[in-house]
């Protein structure tokens, strides 16, 4: 997905995601951008499963924009599954950088 620049991004470890609170409102509302995001998430999942390839995921919790560098293992209807059973809600993901 396009490399979007955000200010004040907090870089966190994937283990910290479980402690975050996520509002119910989506951060990407444009249908074409949602489609593009899903395409990138599926590609990142394939790369993660085939070669343990890590990606940067830019997302937003109730406190602001954050970034996590991790491998995506699976995608459900509403979440992405990271290592160690950590789920991140898709509706709060802004972008995925495949590095």
C-alpha positions as CSV (number, residue, x, y, z in Angstrom):
1,X,0.0,0.0,0.0
2,X,1.2,3.6,-0.4
3,X,3.8,4.6,2.1
4,X,1.8,7.2,4.1
5,X,3.6,9.6,6.5
6,X,2.2,10.1,9.9
7,X,3.6,12.2,12.7
8,X,4.0,11.0,16.2
9,X,3.9,7.3,15.4
10,X,4.6,5.1,18.4
11,X,6.6,2.0,17.5
12,X,5.5,-1.0,19.6
13,X,6.2,-4.7,20.0
14,X,3.6,-7.1,18.8
15,X,3.1,-8.4,22.3
16,X,1.9,-4.9,23.4
17,X,-1.1,-5.1,20.9
18,X,-3.1,-7.2,23.3
19,X,-3.1,-4.3,25.9
20,X,-4.5,-1.7,23.4
21,X,-8.1,-0.5,23.1
22,X,-9.6,-0.2,19.6
23,X,-12.6,2.1,18.8
24,X,-15.3,0.6,16.6
25,X,-15.0,3.2,13.9
26,X,-12.9,2.2,10.8
27,X,-9.8,4.3,10.0
28,X,-10.1,3.6,6.2
29,X,-13.5,4.4,4.8
30,X,-12.9,4.8,1.0
31,X,-14.0,1.5,-0.6
32,X,-11.1,1.4,-3.1
33,X,-8.5,2.0,-0.3
34,X,-10.2,-0.8,1.7
35,X,-9.8,-3.1,-1.2
36,X,-6.2,-2.1,-1.7
37,X,-5.5,-2.7,2.0
38,X,-7.0,-6.1,1.9
39,X,-4.9,-7.0,-1.1
40,X,-1.8,-5.9,0.7
41,X,-2.8,-7.9,3.9
42,X,-3.3,-11.0,1.8
43,X,0.0,-10.6,0.1
44,X,1.7,-9.9,3.5
45,X,0.1,-13.1,4.9
46,X,1.4,-15.2,1.9
47,X,4.9,-13.7,2.4
48,X,4.7,-14.4,6.1
49,X,3.7,-18.0,5.7
50,X,6.1,-18.8,2.9
51,X,9.3,-17.0,4.0
52,X,8.6,-15.5,7.5
53,X,8.7,-12.0,5.9
54,X,8.0,-9.2,8.3
55,X,6.0,-6.1,7.5
56,X,5.3,-2.8,9.1
57,X,1.6,-2.3,10.0
58,X,0.4,1.2,10.7
59,X,-2.7,1.2,12.8
60,X,-4.6,3.4,15.2
61,X,-5.9,2.6,18.7
62,X,-7.8,4.9,21.0
63,X,-4.6,6.8,21.8
64,X,-3.2,7.4,18.3
65,X,-1.2,6.0,15.4
66,X,1.1,3.1,16.1
67,X,3.5,0.9,14.1
68,X,4.4,-2.7,14.6
69,X,7.0,-4.7,12.7
70,X,5.8,-8.3,12.5
71,X,4.8,-11.3,10.5
72,X,1.2,-11.8,9.6
73,X,0.2,-15.4,10.0
74,X,-3.5,-15.3,9.0
75,X,-6.5,-13.1,8.2
76,X,-10.0,-13.6,9.6
77,X,-13.0,-11.6,8.5
78,X,-12.3,-8.9,11.1
79,X,-8.7,-9.4,12.3
80,X,-5.2,-10.2,11.3
81,X,-3.4,-12.9,13.3
82,X,0.2,-12.1,14.4
83,X,2.6,-14.5,16.0
84,X,1.8,-15.8,19.5
85,X,-2.0,-15.5,19.0
86,X,-2.1,-11.7,18.9
87,X,-5.0,-10.3,16.9
88,X,-5.2,-6.8,15.4
89,X,-8.6,-5.6,14.1
90,X,-8.5,-4.9,10.3
91,X,-10.8,-1.9,10.6
92,X,-8.1,0.0,12.6
93,X,-5.3,-0.7,10.1
94,X,-4.2,2.3,8.0
95,X,-1.5,0.7,5.9
96,X,0.9,-2.2,5.4
97,X,4.4,-1.7,4.3
98,X,5.9,-4.9,2.8
99,X,9.5,-3.6,3.2
